[in-house]
Amino acid sequence: MIGVTIQDNESVDKALRRFKKKYERSGVLKEFKKRRNFTKPSIQKRLSRLKAIRRQHRISVEQA
């Protein structure tokens, strides 16, 4: 559980900003989205392979 204690002479807005940063860095939302939709391991491997191919193609085009 993510928590932020409000320090002396600190506004709520500033504490809220700190909370949002901690929330984004922890990856809670990313993990939630990942678990919401299950993808089969075979499909996940295929997608990662295609992503790597696209990345390599983009790098080779930039170098040329």
C-alpha positions as CSV (number, residue, x, y, z in Angstrom):
1,M,0.0,0.0,0.0
2,I,1.3,3.4,-1.0
3,G,1.1,6.1,1.6
4,V,2.3,9.7,2.1
5,T,2.5,11.5,5.4
6,I,1.8,15.2,5.3
7,Q,4.7,17.1,6.8
8,D,4.5,20.3,8.9
9,N,3.8,23.4,6.8
10,E,3.1,21.3,3.7
11,S,0.1,21.9,1.5
12,V,-2.2,19.1,0.5
13,D,-1.5,19.8,-3.1
14,K,2.2,19.2,-2.6
15,A,1.5,16.0,-0.7
16,L,-0.9,14.8,-3.5
17,R,1.9,15.4,-6.1
18,R,4.3,13.3,-4.0
19,F,1.7,10.6,-3.8
20,K,1.1,10.6,-7.6
21,K,4.8,10.3,-8.2
22,K,5.1,7.3,-5.9
23,Y,2.0,5.8,-7.5
24,E,3.5,6.1,-11.0
25,R,6.9,4.8,-10.0
26,S,5.5,1.8,-8.2
27,G,3.8,0.6,-11.4
28,V,0.5,-0.2,-9.7
29,L,-1.6,1.0,-12.7
30,K,0.6,-0.9,-15.2
31,E,0.3,-4.1,-13.2
32,F,-3.5,-3.6,-13.0
33,K,-3.9,-3.2,-16.7
34,K,-1.6,-6.2,-17.4
35,R,-3.7,-8.5,-15.1
36,R,-7.0,-7.2,-16.4
37,N,-6.5,-8.8,-19.9
38,F,-4.8,-12.2,-20.0
39,T,-2.8,-13.0,-23.0
40,K,-1.6,-16.4,-23.8
41,P,2.2,-16.9,-23.5
42,S,2.5,-17.9,-27.1
43,I,0.8,-14.7,-28.2
44,Q,2.9,-12.7,-25.8
45,K,6.1,-14.2,-27.3
46,R,4.9,-13.4,-30.9
47,L,4.1,-9.8,-30.0
48,S,7.5,-9.3,-28.3
49,R,9.2,-10.8,-31.4
50,L,7.3,-8.5,-33.7
51,K,8.1,-5.5,-31.5
52,A,11.8,-6.4,-31.6
53,I,11.7,-6.7,-35.4
54,R,10.1,-3.3,-35.7
55,R,12.7,-1.8,-33.4
56,Q,15.5,-3.3,-35.4
57,H,14.0,-2.0,-38.7
58,R,13.5,1.5,-37.2
59,I,17.2,1.5,-36.1
60,S,18.5,0.3,-39.5
61,V,16.4,3.0,-41.3
62,E,17.7,5.7,-39.1
63,Q,21.3,4.7,-39.7
64,A,20.9,4.6,-43.5
